[in-house]
Amino acid sequence: MTQTANTPLLELRDITMRFGFIEALKSVDFTIFPQEVVAVVGDNGAGKSTLMKVIAGLYQPTKGDIRWRGGPVTISNVHEADSMGIGTVFQGQEFCENLNVSDNLFLGRELTRRAGIRDDEAMRSRSRRILDTFASSIGIGQSIASLSTGQRQTVAIARTLLNNPSLVLLDEPTASLSVMQTAEVLTYIKRLRTEGRSVMMICHDLPDVFAVADRIVVLRQGRINGVHNTEDTSYEEIIAQIAGVDTDGEGPGAHPTKRKRTDHQGRMLIDRSMRVKAAISRTGEGG
C-alpha cells in the first residue's frame, strides 16, 4: 500500500496483551508518524516495555491489529520486525567484551565474500560510515570493554542502523548515564529524526523526554492515559497523568499530598532539564 504524508508509519488498534489473568495492555491505540520522536512514559508496571515488545515482535498481542505503512501486518518475531524496518535497542544491551566495536556491530550478521570468507574490511568500512553519522569519536577498532556506558549505548543504537530501519525502538536509552552522556545520546536521537527515521523511546526522565520528543504518550495500568504534543504540555501535567492525579484538584483523582509531591517533582525536573539542555548545546544540536 502506498503511504501518504498523513498515513502513520505504525498504527496499533485496540491492542490487548494478557499473561494468564493479567492484562498488561488494555485496548491500546497507538500511532507513530514518519520522522517523529514519540516518548512513552509511565510508572513501573504501566505496560511500557510490553508495548515495545509487541512492536518489536517479541510478544504477539492477545487481541488487536497492527498496521505498517497503512497495511495490516503480523510481527511474529524480532527478525520479521527487523526485515520490515523496525530496529530495537533493548535495555541492558549485551556485547562480547573480548571483541572490538566493529565486530560487535556485525555480531551474528557478518559480511562475507565468496566461499563464505569473512569480509572484515567491508565490515570496518561500514562500521566507520555508521559511526560517522553520529559524529562519534568512538574508534571501530576499540575494545568494547574500554567504552563508557554512554558510548556502549551509542554502539547499540548504531547496530540497529545496519538494516536502515524506518523506526527505531529505544528502551530507556539514557538510563544510568551522566548528564553529558545523556546529552550525547539525545543528540543522536535528534539526528535519527533528521535522517528521516522515526523513534519510539521509553524513558522515565522527563527532561530527556521534553528535550527530544515530538509527542508524549502516557501509559497507566496498561491503558493510554494521555497523548500530548510536547510543546503543548508541561511536566506537571505529565506527572499527574502518570500518577493518576486530577490536575484540577477537584475531581475524584485529586489528592492534596500527591499534588504537593508532583509540584516538588516538577521543580526538580526543571532543574535537571536546564542542565540537560546546556549539555546538549555543548555537544551540538542534532536537528
N, C-alpha and C positions, 0 to 999 in steps of 0.2 A: 504494500500500500504506500502511495506517495505521501510524504509528510509535508504539511504546510506549516507556515510560521506559527499558527495558532494551535497546532497539534502537539500535545505533550510528548516528550521523549519517552517517558514512562508513566503509566497510569495504573493504579491499583483500585479495584472497585469491590467494596463490601468484603474485604479480606478478613477472615476469621481463622485463628490458629489455636487449636486445642491440644493440650497434652494431658490425656486422660480426662479428668474432670476439671482441669484448669484451663480457662480461656486466657491465653496470653495476649491475643489480639481480638478485638470485638468490632466487627463490621467497619473496618478501617478503609477510608477513601484517601488516596494519596497520589499526588502528581508531581512530576519534575519536568520542566520545560528545557529546551535546548539552551546551552550556555548560561546555566543558572546554578547558583550555590544554595542548597536548601539544608538548613540545620534542623536536626530532630533533637529535641530536649525533653527531659522528664526525670522524675525521681527514679531511684533504683527500683527495678521491677515494673517499670511503666510499660515495657514492651519494645523499647528502642532496638536492642540487639536482635530480638526476634524478627522485627520488621526488616532489618537489614539482611538477616539470614534468609528470609523469604525471597527478597530481591536477588540475593547472591546465588540462590539455588540450593542452599544447604537444607532448607525446610520447604516442603510443599504444603501450601495452605489447606486447611480443612474445608474452607468454603471461599468463594470469591473468584474474581477474574483479574488477570494481568494483561495489559496491552503495552506493546513496544512499538514506537513509531506509528501508532494508530491501529495496529493489528493485534489480534489475540495471540498470546504465546503461552507455552508451558515451559517453565525453567526447572528442569529435572535435577540438575547438578551444577556445580561450580564451573565445570568445563563448558557446559552449554551457555551459561551466563557469559563466560569469557569470550566464546566464539561469537556471541551476539553483540558484544561491545560493552560489557559490564565488567569492570575491573574492581577488585575488592582488596582493601588493606585491613585485615582483622587486627584487633588489639592483641599485643604481645606477639608480634611477628617473630618467627623463628629463622635463624640463619645458621649456616655452617661456619663455626668460628675459625676453622683452620683454612678457610678459603678467602680469596680476595673479593673485592666489590664486584668486579665483572663476572666472576664465576658464580657468585650468589645471585646476581641478576638473572642469569640464564640457567640456574639450577633446575634440572628436570625438563628443560626445553632447549638443550644445547643445539647450536647450529652445526651442521656437518657438511663436509664436501662429499665428493663421490667416494664410494666404497665405505661410507659411514665414518670417515675420519673427522674428528672434531676440528671445526674451523675457529681456532682461538683468535686469530687476527680479526675475523669478521665480528666476533662477539665483542672484542675490545673496542673496535671501531664504533659499533652500535651503542655500546655502553657509554662511550665518550660523548656521542651525539645526544643521548637521552639526558645525561647529567648536565650537559651544556645548556639544555633548555631551561634548567633550573638555575643557571649561573652559579652552580655549586663548585666549591673548592675541593670537593672530595675526589681523590685520585682513584682511577679504576683499578690500579694495582695495589691499593692499600688493603691491609688485612681488615676484615670486617670487625675483628675483635678490638682493633685500635680506635674505632669510631665512637663518638659520643652518642647518647640516646637520641638526640635531635638528628644527627647525621644518619643514624640507622633508620629513623623514620623517613628521611629523605630517600634512602635506598629502597625502602619498602614501597614508597609511592612511585619511584622510578620504575620499579619492577612491573607495576600494573600497566605502564605505558608501552611495553613490548608489543602488545596486540592492538595498539592505537585505539583505546576504548573511547566511546562517546560519553559514558557515565562512569565516574569513579566513586566508590563507596569507601568512606573512611570512618573507622570505629575509634573514637577518642584519639584523634591524631595528635593532640597537644598534651595528653596526659603525662604527668611526671617530667615535663620539660621546664627548663629555666625560661625567664622572660625573653631573652634573646633567641633561644632555640625555638620558642613558640612563635616569635615574630617571623623567623625564617620559614617555618612550616606554613604559616598563614600567608606569607608572600607567595609560596609555591602554589597554594590553593588558588589564589587570585590569578596566578599565571596559567593554571589549568583552564580557568574560565576564559581568559583572554585568548587561549588557543582554540576556543570553541567547544570545550568539553563542559559537561555538567558534573556537579559534585553533590553527593549526599553525605553529610557528616553528622555523626553522633558526637555530641560534645556537652560536657557538664559545666564548662567555664563560659559563662555568658559574655564576658568581654571578648573572648575569642570569636564567639558566635556573631556578636554585633560588628566585629571588625571585618568579616568577610561574607556573611550570609546575605542573600537577597530576600529570602523568606525564612521564617521560623515556624516550625510545626511543633506543637506541644502535645506530648502523649501523657495521659494519666490513666493508670489502671487499665491499660490495653485499649483505650479509646482516644480518638483525636479530641483534645480539649480546647484547641485553638490553632488557627493558621493566620500568620501576620506578615505583612510586608515589613521588613526590618526598620525601614525609615519611618514607619507609622506607629511603632510600638515603643515600649520602654522596658527597662529592667524590672520595674515594679510590677508591670502587667504580666510579664512572662513568669516571674517568680510566683505571683499569686495564682496563675493558672496551673503551674507545676504543683503547688501546694493545695490547690482546690479551695483557695480563699476568695471570697467575694470582694472585688476591688472597690465596690461602692461602700462596703462596710455595713450594708443594711440587709442583705439577703441572707438565706439560711446558711450559706457557707461562711459567713463572716465570723471572725473570732478575734477579739482585740489583741490577745497575746501573739497570735500568728501574724497579725498586721504589723505589730512592732518588730517582729523578727524579720519580716520581709523588708521593712523600711531600713533596718540595720544592714541587711544583706545588700540592699541596693546601694547604700553609701560605700560599702566595701568594694563592690563590683565596679563602681565608678572610679575608685582609686586605682584598681588593677587595670581598668580599661585605659586610663591615661598612660600608665606605664607600658602597656602593650602597644598602643598607638605610637608612642615615642620610639619604641624599639623597631616597629615596622618602618617608620620613616628613616631610621638609620640603615636598615637592611635594603631599602629601596622599594618603592611601590611596585606591585606586580600587576597593575591594570585594574 
